[in-house]
Amino acid sequence: MSTGAKPISSFQAMDALLAELHLKWPSLKTVTLAGFSAGAQLLQHYAGFAAQLPEGLRIRFVIADPGTWLYFDPVRPAASLGGQASADGAACGDPSNYPGTCALMMDTPSSAACPRYDRWKYGMEGLPTHLGRDAATAREHYRTADIAYLVGALDSGPNPGTFNKLLDHSCSAELQGTFRLQRAQNYVAYERETLRPSTLRTLTVVPGCAHDAGCVLPSAAANQALFGTAGARP
């Protein structure tokens, strides 16, 4: 949120940008918004709160390697092996192959152990009033949005290139998974079982990439999400 006589939020700034694009180019049919890391967190939240689009304009969201995710229900995924839950997935084998030998189950965490796990920016409790939308309406907007997900296959563990020291390791974040790869896989599992989007969304795991926009976004694997095409970019 900006400061001043008439403060505006980052979401309102995005709304204004889209409106300006449509005003300048009224024949424009599709806009793709792509974000990586903190930019991906912004877009993933914005998808549930974007203003009504100008008629005839379609927005696509490409969300790559966010540190944390916005959940629309109080449940969180947990890796389970032999019926035993392990939030960090440590028992599931190679972290780059998560969930590996584990299944993903939905569970409602203890609010006593982590009181703020379902509060904004992680969940729907305590939504800021300036967002202008209640939780149920935001959930439906997100459920019907056009979204694709990307994550680096090596964006896992305290390894070089993951920037793990900059990753949110609060209990609210850790309940989403230990590292970015696990958090992305967990979120897609949550979507399919609980959120149930109107169109099945894809998570593309980009081989050979850690937390590096210059590796993930230009990759051939990302082309379908970004451009609707397969193979290497010309």
Buried (B, 14 or more C-beta within 10 A) or exposed (E): EEEEEEEBBEBBEBBEEBBEBBEEEEEBEEBBBBBBBEBBBBBBBBBBBBBEBEEEBEBBBBBBBBBBBBBBBBBBBBBBBEEEBBBBBEBBBEBBEBBBEBBBBBBEBEEEEBEBBBBBBBBBBEBEEEBBBEBEEBBBBBBEBBBBBBBBBBBBBEBEEBBBEEBBEEBBBBBBBBBBBBBBBBBBBBBEEBBEBEEEBEBBBBEEBBBBBEBBBBBEBBBBBBEEEEEEEE
